[in-house]
Amino acid sequence: MIRFEHVTKRYADGEAVVKDLSFEVTEGELVTLVGPSGCGKTTTMKMVNRLTEPTSGRILLAGEDVSTVDPVRLRRRIGYVIQQVGLFPHKTVLENTATVPHLLGWQRKKSRERAAELLDLVGLDPAVFGDRYPEQLSGGQRQRVGVARALAADPPVLLLDEPFGAVDPVVREHLQNEFLKLQSQVRKTILFVTHDIEEAVRLGDRIAVYGDGAIEQFAAPSTVLGAPASPYVADFVGADRGLKRLSVTPIEPGDLEQPPVVHLDDPLSRAAAALDGEGARWAVVLDDQGHLHGWLSAEAAGRPEEGPVRGHARRMEAWLPVGSSLKQAFSTMLQHDAGWIAVLDGARFLGVLTPARLHEALRRSIDADANEIPREAVALESVSSV
């Protein structure tokens, strides 16, 4: 969808801010451009919509050389969001969102309907926010309007330049979550500029790590964190890159342990026998449909009185869906002071993730990337010996 071919940008004094840049962003992919200030990442983005012209090389958008396209027509095909948002202060939220459709000649009714649809999509009720002005919104709300405006004409490409950089950390994380949900629905081709490696890792399908006007590594977040291409990249992503990698490593069924399982209507004696047979200290409790209910300790199962498990089972609050990140798993363990968490596929119980298995999953992921093999092909023996 977007291809850079040996693109260089020099200033009038001859200094090159972007040097012989070649890379490709596939359709529907979100690529984050990350690096320190002055490394050329924003200049890279601005050359796509011709806010800056390259000195040499060419940039192709859907196979078309952007230098041959009228800049105004080109920009109306590309959504653009900047940190300062750039909303028109004299226009309402609905009017701001409908700006590009209006410029493209859409009928007023159609433009406003599209604007209302997108405001709802980004979590702003048009009935509540549509008639407000930008000054009546919070910073996070203005950023949402900026994203909605960029999507209004349904452009195939979005350029986002530090879109969440001006809001506080709590709002920023919320906006990132909402943006990922939005991208899963609209699947735009996106270049996303940021100076924050954690944001780049969290959002990007692939990351371009910039040095001085050049890309030092262009790879999936897990690869950048697990196998930095150079000392520069390793230093940039930080010594805690192993912890950062938790956020991009999903829980897979092969990571899970299978503890003893009992059901709510089982007698305590049967539960006690199951626990004794496996030498386990606790069992997972499922209801009659096989859904997670809670857990039962060996002490509770060993009580002399008869009766069903349901009278002694404890609720299990520490659980996550399969595919959640190891970071979410670790956070859930800490939040609930739990030595393990249950992992579900919908309502179906799959197994439990323990701290030891979490560590194995992380090591398996790193080894898989380092050896360019599937994660499930990494032998547990090699992991446990690390």
N, C-alpha and C positions, 0 to 999 in steps of 0.2 A: 504493500500500500504506500509506504514512504521509503524511498531509497536515496541515500547519500552516496555519491560517486566522486571520491577524491576532492572533496570540498575544502577550500581554504578561504579564510577571511582575513585580510590585512587592513590595518588602518592606513591613513595617509602617510604616516611616518615610517611605514614599512613593517611595523610590528604585527606579527600574526597572532590573532586571538583564537583562531581555529585552524588546525593544521592537517591537511590531507585526510579529511574525515570520510570514512566509508563504512556504512552499516545500513541495515534494513529493518523496518518495523512491519511485521505482517498484519494482515487485516484482522481487526478485533483484538489486537495485542496492546497491552499497556506497558510501555517502556519508561522507566524512570531514569532521568539524567541527574546524577548526583556528583557533587564535588565542591571544593572550596570556592569562595567568591573570586570572580575574575578568571575562572578556568575555561570559560567559553560555552557553558551549557545554555544560558539564556540566548546568546548569540546564535547558537545552533537552532534553537526553536524559532527565533525570529526570521531566520532565513527560509523557513518552510512557507510562511505566509507573506514573505517579501517585505517585511518591515525593515529588514536588513538584506542587502544584496551580497551574494558571495563574490569573492575576487576571482576564483577559478573553480572548476568542477561544476557539477550539476546536481539538482535535487529533483527527483521524480515523485509525483503524486498520482497513484493509480496508473503508472506508466507514462504520464504526461510531464514534460519538463516544465516546472513552474515558471521559469523565466520567459516562456512563450505565452503565458496566460496573463490577461489584464489583472493587475493587482487587486482592484476593487472586486471584480468577479471572483477571483481566487479567494479572497478573505470572506466572502459571503458563503463559501462552501466549507469553511473551516471555523469551528467553534474556538474561541480564545478567551481564557480566563486568567486574570492577573491577580496578584496579592491585594492590590488596592481596589479590586473589583471594577471600578470605573462606571458605576451606575449614574444615570442622569438625575441630578437632584430635583429637577422640576417636574419629573414624570413619576407616576405611581409605579408600584411594583409590577402590576399587570402590564402597564405601558412599557416599562423597561424590558420586560421579558418578551414582549411582542415586537421589539425593535427590528430585528433582522427579517422576520416574515413581512413586516410592513415595507421595509426597503426592497424586498423581492417582489413586491406588488400583490401580495396576498390581500384578499378582501378583509375588511376590518373585523367582521364577525369571525371569520376563520382564524385570523391572527390571535384574537382574544381567546377563542376556544382552545387553541394550541397552547397559549401562555398559561391559561388556567389549568390545563392538563399537566403541564410540566411543573408548575408550582406545587400541585398536589403530589407529584412524583418525588419531589425533593423534600417533602414533609412540611410544606407551607400551605395551609388551607386558603385557597383563593378568596373564599368568602370572608375570611378574617384579615388576610394580609394584602389582598389584591389592590385595595384602595389606599393603602398606606404609602408614605414616601420613604426613601432610603434613610433619612435621618431618624425615622421612627423605629428602625430595626436595630437589633444587636449586630455585632460584627459577624457572628456565625450565621445569622439570618441573611445578611447581605451577601455572604459568600454563597449561600444556597441560591439566591436570586441570580448571582453571576453564573453559576453552573446551569441553572434553568435557561437563562438567556442564551448561553452558548449552544444549548441543545435545541433551541426553538425551531430552527429551520431543518432539523434532522440532518446535520452535517455528518459525513462519514469519518471526519478527523476532528479530534479535540487537542488543543495545545493549552496546557495549564502551567503557568509560571508561578510557583510558590503560592498556590491558591489558598492554603490554610495557614500560611506563615504569620498572619497578623492576629490570630486568635489565641486564647489561653489554652494550656495543654489539655484540660478536660474537654473543652468544646472541640479542640482539634481532633482528639481521638474519636469523638462522636461523629464528626464530619467525615473522618476517614472511613469509619464503619458504614456510614450511610452511602458514601461514594462507592465503596466496594459492592454494596447491594445494588446500587444503581447501575454500575458497570456490568454486573451479572445479567441485568435485564436488557440493556441497550447495546452492549458489546461494540463500543466505538474503538477506533484505532487512536491511541492516545500517546502523546509525548508529555511527560510530567516532570517539570524541573523542581528540584528540591536540594537543599544543602544538608538535609537531615537523613543520615543513613538508615535510621530506624523507620522513617516514613518510606524511604525508597524500598526497603526490604518488605515492608508490610503491604505495599500497594502494587509493586511491579511484578509483571510476569517475567521480565528480564530487567537487568540494571546495567546502565552504562556508567562506569566509574571514570570520571574525568581527572586527568592530571593537568598539565600546562597546555591547554588547547588541544589535547588529544585524548582518546579513550584508552585507558590503561587495561580495562577488562570489560567485556560485554557478555554477560551470562545470566543464568537464573540466580535468584537471590541465594538459594542454598549453596550453589557453586561458589559464588563470591565470598560467602561467609566460611564455607568449609575448605575451599582450595583457592585462596587469593593468588592472583597471577604474578604478583610482584611484591617486594617489601613495601612499596608505596601503598598498594591496595590493602595489604595487611595492616599497615599503620593507620590508614584512613578508616577502615571499618572498625578498628579498635581491638584491644586485647580481649574484650569480652564478647568477641564474635561468636563464641560457642553458645553463650546465653542468647544472643540475638537470633541464632539459628533455630532456637526453640520455637520462635514465632512462625517459621516457614516450614517446619517439619510436622506433617500431619500424623495423627494416631491411625495406625493401620491394624486390621484384625490380627496379623501375625505378631503384634507387639504385646498381646494380652495374655494374662494367665487365666486358667480355668479353675476357680475355687469350687468347693462343694456347693451344690445347689439344693435347696429344700423349698417346699411350697407351704403356703399359709395353712392349709388344712392337714398337713402331715402331723402325726403325733410327735411330741417331743422325743420320745424314745427312738423313733426312726431317725430324727435329725441328729441325736446324740451318737447313734451308731455310724451314721455317715461321716460325722466329724472325727470320731475315733478311728475309723477305717483309714482316713487320709492323714491323721495326725495334725488336723487343722484347728486353728483357734477360733474360726468364725466361718459362717456360710452365708451365701447370698440367698435372700428370700424372694421368691416370685409368686405372683398371684395365679389363679386358675387359668389365665390366658397367657401365661409365660411372661408377663410384664414385671419390671422391677418394682418391688415393694420396699425392701430394706435389707437388713442383715440380722443374723442371730449369732450371739457369742456362744462359745463352748460351755461357759459357765451357766448361761441361761438354759441351754439344751440339756445340761446334766442335772437339772433339778428333779427331785423325786416325784413331784406331782405329775399326773397324767394331764392331757389336754393338747390342743393343737398349737402349732408354732405361732399362729397369729396373735396369741395372747402375750407372747414374749419377744416378738420381732421388733426391731427398732427401725425407724424411718431412715432412708438413705438419701441425703441431700447432695452428696458429692458425686455427680455424674455428668457425663458429656456425650454428645453424639460422636460416632466414629467420623474421622476426618477433621475433627477439631485439632488445633495445634498443640504441640507439647507444652508451649508456654501457657496456654489456657489450662491444660491439665495440671501443671505445676502450681499455677495460681489458685486453682480450685482446691488442690490439696492443702495449700496454706490457709485459704479462706475458711475451710471447714475443719482444719486441724485433723486431716484424715491421712491415714497411712496408705490408702488406695482410693481409686475412684472407679465407679462402674462406667462402662462404655456401652452405648446403645446404638442400634440401627433402627431408627424410628422408635417404636416401643419395644423392640426385641432386644433382649439382653445378649451381649456378645462375649463379655468377659470383663476382667478388671485390669487396670493399669497400676502398677506399683512403682515406687521410686526406682527400684533396680531395673525394671523393665523400661521405664522412661529413659534411663541412662543408656540402656542397650539400644533403644530405638534411635537415640541421637547419634551414637557411635556408628550404628548400621547405616544411617543416612549419610554421614560423613565419608565412611569407607566406600559406599556405593558411588558417590560422586568422584572420589579420588581415583577409583579403579574403573570408572565408566561402566558399571554393571548395575542391573536392577537391584533395588534395595533388598528384595526378598532373596536375592542370590548371595548375600553376605552371610557367611556361616557364623552362628552364635559363638563357636569356639574362638574365632578371630576377634570377635567383639569382647568376649570376657577376658581375653589375654592382653588387651590394650592397657 
